[in-house]
């Protein structure tokens, strides 16, 4: 102990030295140099992004092959090439060929995209009907429209790594072309590997986008109270709303809680800034319970095999009534 | 944010109004209870940077009970800031001047001294009697349980009931009661 005490000043000095050495020194010339480089870049019209496919060692054939292998799918090489050929690229090539009096026919991906879209449209509809058996058909359509929207498909396509492989007139490609290419890839897969393989591909990449999302947001209900009342009265019961809680009635932060009772048993409860909003939210909660999409529902099953069959008996009808 | 999430947030951060009856309660022990509600310590979402405190309305602050001979011995210190400006006021004197002051100071002292304390105190309403304004009464939706039972005084029990209470013996008619 005495040894430590004697050498304490030296030890502490050592510790101090090491800590001061960790301070990073940035030289005085770094900032002005970077500024100058930036200025020159701006003068030349901003940063130039050169597409990956203009590099010398770019090999489109290898890239296409690797793309299929990454997804563990067997694509027909010609079909996959066609799926990545955008209409704008074909037009550009034709103009070029006209100049040099040369003529090679190129196929663009419009036809494949149409096929892919049609398949996804049907399959997603069936799949959602199977995994959400009580959810109204309007809601299923709403979810499907969301999944097939340009933004979602473009996001999937971008993260599969199509950005650099797409053959298009401009670079970087816009969302429309990304989405279109994805549809075409599905179309190409459908033609080369068949229905089931494609269905599983769509399930794994498109339908899983629903993970962590509230599916009720895709079902628009104008007057939930009226709808709930109709549905319950069809079953031969009556519902009544009751004010079951309130806080700070005379303040700006007033909060009400309304419960919906069916045969003197609580079905659901909802909060709101006013009694009417609370009642509306309570009826929305009740509808969620009826549709099997309440807050604590089981997660959507993303492992259904093959193409599911429809079973329309259990489903609630909104529009028909 | 969807409508369901919005009302969930609204309900989570709703301010509840509590009422607390100070009758025959020790202000220093009650202050620790009131403090919890004022700061929102009773909520699972509590965090020092989270504005989740509730509102507390104290009634009957005139009827508080101090321990031992605190009414005569406890002194409240005040200094005007000028030389010779110090003053010591006894608890009974202060209570006569303002019957809400002792409970207010007790709650103020129970909380940690930081920038938030004065804002939290704004959410404490104290009334000397049982009457509170109607608009405040309508806000109240919860009662905080008192720390101890209010004892019943003999002179508050009706005369008939006292008379009918079973007795061990009667005083002789010529016995002089002090």
Interface residues (C-beta under 8 A of the other chain):
Chain A: X214 X216 X217 X245 X246 X247 X248 X249 X250 X251 X253 X255 X257 X270 X271 X272 X273 X277 X278 X281 X284 X285
Chain B: X2 X3 X4 X7 X8 X10 X11 X13 X14 X15 X16 X17 X55 X135 X136 X138 X139 X141
